[in-house]
Amino acid sequence: MKTKKMMAIVAAAVMAMGAMAGCGSSSAADPDKGKVYFVNNKKEIVDQLEDLADQYTKETGVQVKVLTAADGYDNTLASELAKTEAPTMWSITGYPNFIKWKDYMEPV
């Protein structure tokens, strides 16, 4: 069950990153192509997300930053959302968190 949940999170992150970026291939980030900033709450998938971010940047030229804040996630997320360059994506853990953060979301 945990493996399925983790794979679903990773798959959702991949799809969301793909929806936010254009086509192209480059080995370095291109600031003109935009960027993705993802706040993750699952410390057990940090390495996979970092590898995915690096691969995505190499393939598209879109910079991907992953911040993992497993401990104190809600406080970290609130702080990051208050910044000028807020995250473009973040993890939520169910309907109560959706309600809490929905004002910061847009339909994809």
All heavy atoms as an XYZ file, in Angstrom:
817
protein
N       0.822     -1.199      0.000
C       0.000      0.000      0.000
C       0.859      1.252      0.000
O       0.603      2.167     -0.744
C      -0.932     -0.048      1.217
C      -1.874      1.120      1.293
S      -3.089      1.004     -0.030
C      -4.193      2.269      0.473
N       1.911      1.283      0.845
C       2.789      2.444      0.896
C       3.477      2.667     -0.440
O       3.636      3.800     -0.870
C       3.844      2.285      1.989
C       3.418      2.759      3.327
C       4.610      2.753      4.258
C       4.250      3.486      5.527
N       5.391      3.554      6.438
N       3.896      1.583     -1.083
C       4.578      1.698     -2.365
C       3.652      2.283     -3.415
O       4.049      3.152     -4.183
C       5.097      0.320     -2.827
O       5.948     -0.203     -1.812
C       5.859      0.431     -4.118
N       2.401      1.846     -3.440
C       1.443      2.382     -4.397
C       1.220      3.867     -4.168
O       1.155      4.646     -5.107
C       0.104      1.639     -4.305
C       0.123      0.267     -4.907
C      -1.244     -0.355     -4.838
C      -1.236     -1.751     -5.415
N      -2.557     -2.355     -5.411
N       1.115      4.266     -2.911
C       0.898      5.665     -2.568
C       2.095      6.514     -2.995
O       1.941      7.586     -3.567
C       0.662      5.792     -1.059
C      -0.106      7.002     -0.642
C      -0.321      6.972      0.863
C      -1.784      7.054      1.180
N      -2.049      7.146      2.597
N       3.301      6.018     -2.725
C       4.510      6.734     -3.091
C       4.612      6.867     -4.610
O       4.940      7.927     -5.131
C       5.752      6.032     -2.537
C       7.033      6.756     -2.858
S       8.520      6.147     -2.045
C       8.359      4.393     -2.055
N       4.329      5.802     -5.318
C       4.387      5.848     -6.778
C       3.340      6.806     -7.342
O       3.595      7.509     -8.311
C       4.196      4.442     -7.362
C       5.373      3.521     -7.063
S       6.969      4.181     -7.584
C       6.762      4.159     -9.338
N       2.185      6.878     -6.715
C       1.154      7.814     -7.157
C       1.618      9.255     -6.971
O       1.386     10.112     -7.826
C      -0.141      7.575     -6.393
N       2.295      9.526     -5.869
C       2.813     10.875     -5.617
C       3.864     11.239     -6.649
O       3.851     12.329     -7.220
C       3.377     10.985     -4.185
C       2.237     10.915     -3.168
C       4.167     12.272     -3.995
C       2.688     10.736     -1.737
N       4.792     10.326     -6.904
C       5.840     10.584     -7.885
C       5.225     10.765     -9.272
O       5.597     11.684    -10.007
C       6.892      9.450     -7.879
C       7.863      9.599     -9.034
C       7.635      9.439     -6.549
N       4.273      9.929     -9.639
C       3.621     10.047    -10.944
C       2.892     11.382    -11.070
O       2.953     12.037    -12.114
C       2.653      8.891    -11.156
N       2.228     11.806    -10.013
C       1.534     13.095    -10.039
C       2.525     14.239    -10.202
O       2.271     15.192    -10.946
C       0.711     13.272     -8.768
N       3.660     14.148     -9.524
C       4.690     15.190     -9.656
C       5.217     15.255    -11.081
O       5.394     16.338    -11.644
C       5.821     14.941     -8.666
N       5.451     14.090    -11.695
C       5.940     14.055    -13.069
C       4.921     14.683    -14.013
O       5.273     15.495    -14.866
C       6.244     12.602    -13.499
C       6.518     12.520    -14.989
C       7.420     12.062    -12.720
N       3.659     14.319    -13.873
C       2.628     14.867    -14.748
C       2.488     16.370    -14.549
O       2.343     17.118    -15.516
C       1.291     14.162    -14.506
C       1.280     12.746    -15.030
S      -0.335     11.963    -14.918
C      -0.465     11.690    -13.163
N       2.542     16.824    -13.313
C       2.415     18.250    -13.054
C       3.595     19.015    -13.630
O       3.432     20.091    -14.196
C       2.288     18.508    -11.555
N       4.792     18.467    -13.494
C       5.966     19.122    -14.073
C       5.839     19.202    -15.588
O       6.185     20.206    -16.192
C       7.244     18.377    -13.680
C       7.653     18.584    -12.254
S       9.160     17.649    -11.920
C       9.131     17.615    -10.144
N       5.343     18.142    -16.183
C       5.159     18.136    -17.629
C       4.134     19.152    -18.087
O       4.290     19.789    -19.129
N       3.100     19.354    -17.315
C       2.067     20.317    -17.672
C       2.562     21.754    -17.569
O       2.033     22.650    -18.207
C       0.849     20.133    -16.771
N       3.592     21.979    -16.764
C       4.073     23.332    -16.527
C       5.225     23.743    -17.429
O       5.722     24.844    -17.316
C       4.520     23.471    -15.077
C       3.412     23.371    -14.111
S       4.084     23.599    -12.486
C       2.591     23.641    -11.558
N       5.674     22.888    -18.293
C       6.867     23.213    -19.070
C       6.639     22.992    -20.546
O       5.772     22.240    -20.956
C       8.014     22.350    -18.595
N       7.446     23.642    -21.343
C       7.382     23.492    -22.788
C       8.287     22.374    -23.248
O       8.886     21.660    -22.464
N       8.420     22.260    -24.554
C       9.274     21.229    -25.127
C      10.702     21.733    -25.233
O      10.965     22.906    -25.122
C       8.766     20.870    -26.521
S       7.077     20.277    -26.509
N      11.609     20.833    -25.538
C      12.990     21.227    -25.747
C      13.933     20.237    -25.132
O      13.535     19.341    -24.416
N      15.221     20.428    -25.429
C      16.213     19.584    -24.797
C      17.454     20.414    -24.550
O      17.957     21.071    -25.434
C      16.530     18.371    -25.661
O      17.101     18.783    -26.866
N      17.918     20.392    -23.334
C      19.088     21.141    -22.930
C      19.671     20.466    -21.714
O      18.963     19.821    -20.954
C      18.674     22.580    -22.602
O      19.766     23.292    -22.069
N      20.969     20.635    -21.526
C      21.578     20.011    -20.358
C      21.604     20.959    -19.173
O      21.968     20.579    -18.087
C      22.995     19.540    -20.703
O      23.766     20.662    -21.095
N      21.228     22.217    -19.372
C      21.234     23.192    -18.282
C      19.909     23.929    -18.254
O      19.191     23.998    -19.242
C      22.373     24.171    -18.478
N      19.600     24.499    -17.092
C      18.355     25.249    -16.951
C      18.398     26.501    -17.820
O      19.416     27.179    -17.915
C      18.133     25.620    -15.491
N      17.299     26.801    -18.459
C      17.142     27.991    -19.293
C      16.104     28.879    -18.623
O      14.928     28.535    -18.603
C      16.688     27.573    -20.689
C      16.511     28.739    -21.642
O      16.561     29.903    -21.199
O      16.312     28.481    -22.842
N      16.518     30.040    -18.082
C      15.565     30.882    -17.349
C      14.370     31.336    -18.186
O      13.308     31.634    -17.648
C      16.408     32.085    -16.894
C      17.742     31.938    -17.497
C      17.855     30.594    -18.125
N      14.528     31.371    -19.512
C      13.414     31.772    -20.375
C      12.317     30.717    -20.463
O      11.218     30.999    -20.914
C      13.925     32.093    -21.780
C      14.821     33.323    -21.802
O      14.673     34.183    -20.898
O      15.678     33.417    -22.699
N      12.627     29.493    -20.041
C      11.643     28.408    -20.107
C      10.834     28.262    -18.831
O      10.000     27.398    -18.732
C      12.334     27.088    -20.437
C      12.902     27.066    -21.834
C      13.359     25.701    -22.205
C      13.806     25.702    -23.646
N      14.076     24.363    -24.125
N      11.111     29.106    -17.845
C      10.368     29.035    -16.597
C      11.049     28.136    -15.594
O      12.169     27.665    -15.806
N      10.354     27.890    -14.500
C      10.908     27.031    -13.462
C       9.780     26.406    -12.661
O       8.653     26.896    -12.654
C      11.850     27.806    -12.551
C      11.246     29.013    -11.896
C      12.323     29.801    -11.166
C      11.762     31.133    -10.739
N      12.759     31.950    -10.084
N      10.111     25.326    -12.008
C       9.174     24.613    -11.151
C       9.782     24.566     -9.761
O      10.957     24.242     -9.601
C       8.923     23.172    -11.661
C       8.034     22.403    -10.691
C       8.310     23.195    -13.049
N       8.975     24.909     -8.769
C       9.417     24.849     -7.375
C       8.419     23.972     -6.632
O       7.249     24.319     -6.504
C       9.470     26.257     -6.797
C       9.821     26.344     -5.326
C      10.499     25.332     -4.662
C       9.461     27.463     -4.596
C      10.801     25.426     -3.321
C       9.770     27.575     -3.249
C      10.431     26.554     -2.618
O      10.716     26.640     -1.279
N       8.889     22.815     -6.185
C       8.033     21.804     -5.564
C       8.408     21.627     -4.100
O       9.570     21.391     -3.780
C       8.186     20.479     -6.318
C       7.393     19.341     -5.744
C       6.013     19.415     -5.663
C       8.013     18.196     -5.297
C       5.266     18.355     -5.133
C       7.295     17.136     -4.773
C       5.917     17.221     -4.694
N       7.426     21.733     -3.201
C       7.642     21.481     -1.776
C       7.056     20.104     -1.475
O       5.877     19.856     -1.681
C       7.007     22.565     -0.886
C       7.259     22.252      0.587
C       7.560     23.939     -1.225
N       7.923     19.231     -0.991
C       7.598     17.826     -0.766
C       7.488     17.548      0.732
O       8.251     18.079      1.523
C       8.732     16.982     -1.382
C       8.678     15.534     -0.983
O       7.620     14.924     -0.916
N       9.832     14.965     -0.713
N       6.551     16.698      1.111
C       6.402     16.323      2.523
C       6.775     14.868      2.804
O       6.540     14.369      3.884
C       4.977     16.587      3.005
C       3.947     15.715      2.330
O       4.218     15.079      1.321
N       2.748     15.696      2.871
N       7.361     14.203      1.848
C       7.701     12.777      1.994
C       9.212     12.590      1.937
O       9.799     12.543      0.857
C       7.048     11.947      0.879
C       5.541     11.997      0.865
C       4.999     11.190      2.002
C       3.489     11.097      1.908
N       2.920     10.421      3.029
N       9.846     12.476      3.096
C      11.306     12.336      3.111
C      11.781     11.034      2.487
O      12.912     10.941      2.031
C      11.852     12.504      4.522
C      11.397     11.477      5.520
C      11.909     11.795      6.908
C      11.327     10.824      7.912
N      11.669     11.195      9.278
N      10.906     10.029      2.412
C      11.309      8.745      1.852
C      11.454      8.764      0.333
O      11.975      7.803     -0.243
C      10.359      7.623      2.285
C       8.939      7.775      1.829
C       8.042      8.546      2.794
O       8.538      9.259      3.671
O       6.817      8.416      2.642
N      11.033      9.825     -0.337
C      11.179      9.894     -1.800
C      12.062     11.065     -2.246
O      12.045     11.442     -3.409
C       9.810      9.944     -2.506
C       9.004     11.170     -2.104
C       9.031      8.661     -2.273
C       7.752     11.379     -2.936
N      12.854     11.610     -1.338
C      13.717     12.751     -1.661
C      14.655     12.423     -2.819
O      14.748     13.196     -3.783
C      14.540     13.186     -0.428
C      15.558     14.244     -0.788
C      13.625     13.687      0.662
N      15.352     11.304     -2.737
C      16.319     10.959     -3.785
C      15.646     10.800     -5.144
O      16.160     11.276     -6.161
C      17.065      9.670     -3.420
C      17.958      9.843     -2.209
O      18.356     10.991     -1.902
O      18.272      8.823     -1.552
N      14.489     10.147     -5.166
C      13.780      9.958     -6.430
C      13.329     11.297     -7.021
O      13.425     11.509     -8.229
C      12.562      9.038     -6.245
C      12.921      7.617     -5.914
C      13.058      7.354     -4.415
O      13.211      8.273     -3.613
N      13.033      6.089     -4.036
N      12.837     12.191     -6.175
C      12.401     13.496     -6.671
C      13.578     14.326     -7.173
O      13.463     15.015     -8.191
C      11.634     14.255     -5.594
C      10.245     13.730     -5.276
C       9.640     14.499     -4.103
C       9.324     13.832     -6.489
N      14.700     14.280     -6.480
C      15.888     15.010     -6.924
C      16.379     14.469     -8.267
O      16.725     15.238     -9.162
C      17.002     14.932     -5.877
C      16.715     15.726     -4.618
C      16.706     17.231     -4.812
O      17.236     17.734     -5.824
O      16.150     17.925     -3.938
N      16.411     13.138     -8.412
C      16.809     12.532     -9.685
C      15.849     12.934    -10.799
O      16.267     13.265    -11.909
C      16.860     11.008     -9.575
C      18.018     10.510     -8.728
O      18.953     11.301     -8.445
O      17.991      9.319     -8.338
N      14.570     12.895    -10.506
C      13.549     13.287    -11.471
C      13.713     14.749    -11.871
O      13.638     15.100    -13.051
C      12.155     13.049    -10.879
C      10.968     13.413    -11.750
C      10.943     12.560    -13.006
C       9.683     13.244    -10.963
N      13.964     15.612    -10.891
C      14.152     17.041    -11.169
C      15.362     17.258    -12.078
O      15.294     18.026    -13.051
C      14.309     17.811     -9.861
N      16.473     16.586    -11.785
C      17.673     16.718    -12.611
C      17.422     16.237    -14.037
O      17.809     16.894    -15.006
C      18.835     15.927    -12.003
C      19.348     16.542    -10.712
O      19.045     17.730    -10.429
O      20.045     15.822     -9.960
N      16.767     15.085    -14.152
C      16.478     14.530    -15.474
C      15.548     15.465    -16.253
O      15.755     15.704    -17.438
C      15.844     13.151    -15.332
C      15.521     12.491    -16.650
C      14.878     11.122    -16.468
O      14.768     10.613    -15.365
N      14.430     10.538    -17.554
N      14.546     15.994    -15.592
C      13.593     16.885    -16.251
C      14.286     18.155    -16.744
O      14.043     18.614    -17.855
C      12.448     17.230    -15.295
C      11.313     17.926    -15.971
C      10.372     17.210    -16.709
C      11.156     19.304    -15.882
C       9.332     17.843    -17.342
C      10.120     19.949    -16.509
C       9.207     19.216    -17.235
O       8.171     19.854    -17.872
N      15.179     18.710    -15.918
C      15.917     19.901    -16.323
C      16.798     19.606    -17.537
O      16.844     20.402    -18.484
C      16.772     20.443    -15.161
O      15.899     20.794    -14.087
C      17.571     21.667    -15.573
N      17.461     18.463    -17.536
C      18.312     18.086    -18.665
C      17.503     17.945    -19.945
O      17.933     18.343    -21.017
C      19.042     16.778    -18.371
C      20.182     16.932    -17.398
C      20.825     15.592    -17.102
C      21.840     15.722    -15.973
N      22.356     14.415    -15.554
N      16.310     17.364    -19.839
C      15.493     17.108    -21.028
C      14.751     18.333    -21.541
O      14.486     18.439    -22.729
C      14.499     15.988    -20.741
C      15.146     14.636    -20.579
C      14.149     13.526    -20.294
O      12.929     13.735    -20.439
O      14.602     12.430    -19.903
N      14.397     19.259    -20.652
C      13.548     20.382    -21.065
C      14.194     21.754    -20.928
O      13.733     22.713    -21.529
C      12.256     20.418    -20.226
O      12.593     20.696    -18.866
C      11.484     19.126    -20.337
N      15.231     21.850    -20.104
C      15.827     23.155    -19.830
C      15.077     23.930    -18.755
O      15.436     25.052    -18.425
N      14.047     23.334    -18.194
C      13.255     23.983    -17.145
C      13.888     23.667    -15.790
O      14.075     22.500    -15.446
C      11.789     23.501    -17.165
C      11.001     24.090    -16.011
C      11.140     23.847    -18.491
N      14.224     24.711    -15.042
C      14.812     24.519    -13.713
C      13.764     23.947    -12.767
O      12.626     24.419    -12.720
C      15.302     25.846    -13.160
C      15.837     25.750    -11.749
C      16.145     27.111    -11.142
O      16.055     28.130    -11.796
N      16.486     27.109     -9.874
N      14.152     22.931    -11.999
C      13.265     22.333    -11.007
C      13.965     22.354     -9.654
O      15.055     21.824     -9.505
C      12.890     20.872    -11.367
C      11.963     20.282    -10.308
C      12.245     20.800    -12.742
N      13.322     22.977     -8.684
C      13.838     23.016     -7.316
C      12.894     22.185     -6.456
O      11.680     22.363     -6.508
C      13.870     24.451     -6.809
C      14.282     24.583     -5.352
C      14.216     26.034     -4.907
C      14.476     26.168     -3.418
N      14.326     27.560     -2.970
N      13.465     21.289     -5.659
C      12.674     20.465     -4.748
C      13.100     20.791     -3.325
O      14.272     20.700     -2.986
C      12.875     18.954     -5.019
C      12.089     18.119     -4.023
C      12.491     18.605     -6.449
N      12.152     21.191     -2.509
C      12.390     21.426     -1.083
C      11.620     20.360     -0.318
O      10.404     20.233     -0.483
C      11.909     22.809     -0.666
C      11.907     23.093      0.840
C      13.330     23.120      1.380
C      11.205     24.408      1.134
N      12.317     19.585      0.501
C      11.655     18.568      1.311
C      11.582     19.062      2.743
O      12.589     19.427      3.334
C      12.403     17.232      1.245
O      12.393     16.785     -0.121
C      11.737     16.183      2.114
N      10.381     19.097      3.258
C      10.136     19.589      4.615
C       9.222     18.610      5.331
O       8.070     18.916      5.622
C       9.503     20.972      4.556
N       9.721     17.430      5.600
C       8.896     16.397      6.216
C       8.510     16.754      7.651
O       7.398     16.485      8.089
C       9.623     15.064      6.190
N       9.422     17.353      8.383
C       9.142     17.765      9.764
C       8.683     19.216      9.758
O       9.345     20.076      9.188
C      10.392     17.607     10.631
C      10.867     16.164     10.696
O      10.005     15.269     10.761
O      12.089     15.940     10.676
N       7.550     19.490     10.375
C       7.033     20.861     10.394
C       6.558     21.316      9.030
O       6.685     22.485      8.663
N       6.000     20.395      8.261
C       5.618     20.678      6.874
C       4.654     21.858      6.752
O       4.866     22.734      5.919
C       5.018     19.431      6.226
C       4.610     19.654      4.789
C       5.570     19.760      3.799
C       3.276     19.772      4.424
C       5.221     19.968      2.482
C       2.911     19.989      3.118
C       3.889     20.090      2.142
O       3.546     20.308      0.834
N       3.604     21.897      7.553
C       2.617     22.969      7.431
C       3.242     24.350      7.671
O       2.942     25.299      6.953
C       1.433     22.754      8.381
C       0.459     21.701      7.865
O       0.627     21.239      6.721
O      -0.464     21.349      8.611
N       4.116     24.438      8.666
C       4.779     25.717      8.932
C       5.704     26.107      7.782
O       5.747     27.274      7.376
C       5.577     25.666     10.238
C       4.675     25.606     11.447
O       3.535     26.046     11.415
N       5.184     25.031     12.522
N       6.453     25.136      7.272
C       7.350     25.413      6.153
C       6.559     25.828      4.925
O       6.913     26.799      4.254
C       8.213     24.172      5.821
O       8.976     23.837      6.976
C       9.130     24.426      4.652
N       5.484     25.105      4.635
C       4.681     25.431      3.465
C       4.077     26.821      3.603
O       4.100     27.616      2.654
C       3.588     24.387      3.243
C       2.709     24.604      2.011
C       3.542     24.667      0.733
C       1.667     23.491      1.914
N       3.557     27.158      4.768
C       2.989     28.497      4.979
C       4.041     29.569      4.742
O       3.770     30.592      4.090
C       2.421     28.610      6.390
N       5.237     29.350      5.243
C       6.330     30.301      5.060
C       6.699     30.439      3.585
O       6.892     31.550      3.079
C       7.542     29.841      5.872
O       8.645     30.651      5.619
N       6.795     29.313      2.884
C       7.174     29.342      1.464
C       6.083     29.994      0.611
O       6.384     30.721     -0.333
C       7.468     27.929      0.960
C       8.705     27.301      1.581
C       9.967     28.104      1.332
O      10.271     28.420      0.163
O      10.678     28.408      2.311
N       4.814     29.748      0.928
C       3.720     30.347      0.159
C       3.635     31.858      0.354
O       3.103     32.573     -0.494
C       2.388     29.685      0.529
C       2.204     28.266      0.007
C       0.956     27.630      0.622
C       2.131     28.243     -1.512
N       4.178     32.347      1.453
C       4.157     33.790      1.724
C       5.258     34.535      0.973
O       5.232     35.772      0.897
C       4.291     34.039      3.222
N       6.198     33.827      0.405
C       7.318     34.449     -0.297
C       6.900     34.942     -1.679
O       5.927     34.471     -2.259
C       8.474     33.462     -0.437
C       9.117     33.108      0.890
C      10.274     32.153      0.692
C      10.939     31.843      2.021
N      12.059     30.905      1.852
N       7.689     35.871     -2.202
C       7.443     36.394     -3.548
C       7.517     35.277     -4.585
O       6.707     35.220     -5.497
C       8.476     37.487     -3.892
O       8.400     38.508     -2.901
C       8.212     38.084     -5.248
N       8.496     34.408     -4.450
C       8.637     33.281     -5.372
C       8.141     32.024     -4.678
O       8.916     31.149     -4.278
C      10.087     33.152     -5.820
C      10.539     34.391     -6.565
C      11.408     34.079     -7.755
O      11.592     32.897     -8.086
O      11.890     35.032     -8.349
N       6.846     31.933     -4.547
C       6.203     30.811     -3.855
C       6.309     29.533     -4.687
O       6.544     29.588     -5.892
C       4.738     31.144     -3.600
N       6.116     28.387     -4.048
C       6.153     27.117     -4.779
C       5.078     27.068     -5.870
O       3.987     27.603     -5.700
C       5.853     26.068     -3.708
C       6.059     26.742     -2.407
C       5.863     28.199     -2.623
N       5.422     26.408     -6.966
C       4.440     26.186     -8.019
C       3.635     24.925     -7.762
O       2.528     24.775     -8.276
C       5.128     26.069     -9.396
O       6.205     25.142     -9.308
C       5.664     27.417     -9.841
N       4.216     24.015     -6.960
C       3.541     22.760     -6.605
C       3.917     22.387     -5.185
O       5.005     22.729     -4.724
C       3.992     21.610     -7.513
C       3.746     21.815     -8.965
S       4.168     20.369    -10.002
C       5.582     19.654     -9.244
N       3.018     21.670     -4.525
C       3.324     21.137     -3.199
C       2.433     19.956     -2.912
O       1.411     19.755     -3.549
C       3.191     22.208     -2.109
C       1.832     22.807     -1.968
C       0.810     22.361     -1.183
C       1.315     23.963     -2.637
N      -0.292     23.169     -1.313
C      -0.001     24.164     -2.202
C       1.850     24.852     -3.566
C      -0.794     25.213     -2.671
C       1.065     25.887     -4.019
C      -0.239     26.056     -3.562
N       2.860     19.168     -1.951
C       2.099     17.979     -1.552
C       1.010     18.374     -0.570
O       1.215     19.242      0.266
C       3.020     16.973     -0.843
O       4.097     16.605     -1.648
N      -0.129     17.710     -0.684
C      -1.164     17.834      0.345
C      -1.542     16.422      0.772
O      -1.382     15.475      0.017
C      -2.409     18.636     -0.104
C      -3.070     18.012     -1.323
C      -2.049     20.072     -0.376
C      -4.403     18.641     -1.660
N      -2.049     16.315      1.985
C      -2.315     14.980      2.537
C      -3.783     14.796      2.880
O      -4.120     14.473      3.997
C      -1.454     14.752      3.789
O      -1.715     15.814      4.713
C       0.015     14.716      3.456
N      -4.623     15.031      1.913
C      -6.032     14.775      2.131
C      -6.870     16.036      2.097
O      -6.391     17.161      1.941
N      -8.161     15.824      2.238
C      -9.129     16.900      2.106
C      -8.943     18.038      3.120
O      -9.035     19.204      2.741
C     -10.549     16.336      2.184
C     -11.591     17.346      1.811
C     -11.749     17.744      0.488
C     -12.411     17.921      2.777
C     -12.695     18.693      0.135
C     -13.367     18.860      2.431
C     -13.505     19.243      1.114
O     -14.431     20.181      0.768
N      -8.653     17.746      4.383
C      -8.446     18.865      5.323
C      -7.321     19.807      4.884
O      -7.448     21.027      5.011
C      -8.110     18.178      6.647
C      -8.755     16.835      6.550
C      -8.635     16.456      5.096
N      -6.238     19.251      4.340
C      -5.161     20.108      3.852
C      -5.549     20.812      2.559
O      -5.108     21.927      2.306
C      -3.864     19.327      3.672
C      -3.091     19.241      4.961
O      -3.392     19.912      5.941
N      -2.089     18.404      4.975
N      -6.351     20.172      1.743
C      -6.861     20.848      0.549
C      -7.633     22.101      0.959
O      -7.423     23.175      0.405
C      -7.751     19.917     -0.275
C      -8.521     20.648     -1.329
C      -7.882     21.093     -2.469
C      -9.874     20.909     -1.160
C      -8.596     21.801     -3.443
C     -10.587     21.602     -2.121
C      -9.949     22.051     -3.269
N      -8.516     21.966      1.930
C      -9.297     23.115      2.406
C      -8.367     24.203      2.945
O      -8.564     25.392      2.679
C     -10.312     22.675      3.489
C     -11.351     21.717      2.890
C     -10.968     23.862      4.153
C     -12.172     22.300      1.755
N      -7.356     23.790      3.671
C      -6.420     24.748      4.272
C      -5.655     25.556      3.219
O      -5.425     26.748      3.396
C      -5.434     23.990      5.160
C      -4.475     24.860      5.929
C      -3.650     24.001      6.876
C      -2.788     24.840      7.774
N      -2.069     24.019      8.751
N      -5.257     24.929      2.109
C      -4.387     25.580      1.126
C      -5.093     25.937     -0.173
O      -4.458     26.439     -1.100
C      -3.185     24.678      0.826
C      -2.421     24.283      2.031
C      -2.304     23.026      2.556
C      -1.668     25.126      2.914
N      -1.530     23.042      3.681
C      -1.130     24.324      3.931
C      -1.405     26.505      2.940
C      -0.345     24.837      4.955
C      -0.623     27.004      3.968
C      -0.101     26.178      4.947
N      -6.393     25.716     -0.285
C      -7.083     25.888     -1.571
C      -7.006     27.303     -2.131
O      -7.051     27.489     -3.342
C      -8.538     25.432     -1.471
C      -9.416     26.341     -0.649
C     -10.843     25.846     -0.622
C     -11.666     26.822      0.219
N     -13.067     26.566      0.107
N      -6.870     28.311     -1.280
C      -6.795     29.686     -1.775
C      -5.515     29.951     -2.566
O      -5.416     30.953     -3.271
C      -6.915     30.681     -0.629
C      -8.306     30.673      0.006
O      -9.255     30.209     -0.660
O      -8.425     31.117      1.163
N      -4.543     29.068     -2.438
C      -3.279     29.217     -3.160
C      -3.230     28.374     -4.430
O      -2.235     28.384     -5.133
C      -2.108     28.794     -2.254
C      -1.957     29.670     -1.041
C      -2.545     29.325      0.176
C      -1.228     30.855     -1.102
C      -2.403     30.125      1.288
C      -1.085     31.664      0.002
C      -1.669     31.290      1.199
O      -1.533     32.089      2.307
N      -4.293     27.645     -4.712
C      -4.308     26.697     -5.833
C      -5.066     27.258     -7.014
O      -5.971     28.069     -6.875
C      -4.963     25.395     -5.410
C      -4.245     24.671     -4.321
S      -5.130     23.140     -3.923
C      -4.278     22.672     -2.450
N      -4.663     26.762     -8.197
C      -5.383     27.029     -9.436
C      -5.636     25.702    -10.118
O      -4.810     24.796    -10.027
C      -4.542     27.919    -10.357
C      -4.398     29.337     -9.850
C      -3.716     30.228    -10.880
O      -3.828     29.931    -12.087
O      -3.079     31.181    -10.463
N      -6.734     25.583    -10.827
C      -6.987     24.331    -11.553
C      -5.917     24.104    -12.606
O      -5.449     25.037    -13.238
C      -8.347     24.551    -12.212
C      -8.928     25.738    -11.553
C      -7.797     26.535    -10.985
N      -5.531     22.852    -12.772
C      -4.527     22.518    -13.800
C      -5.220     21.872    -14.971
O      -6.109     21.133    -14.857
C      -3.458     21.549    -13.210
C      -2.423     21.228    -14.273
C      -2.802     22.161    -12.019
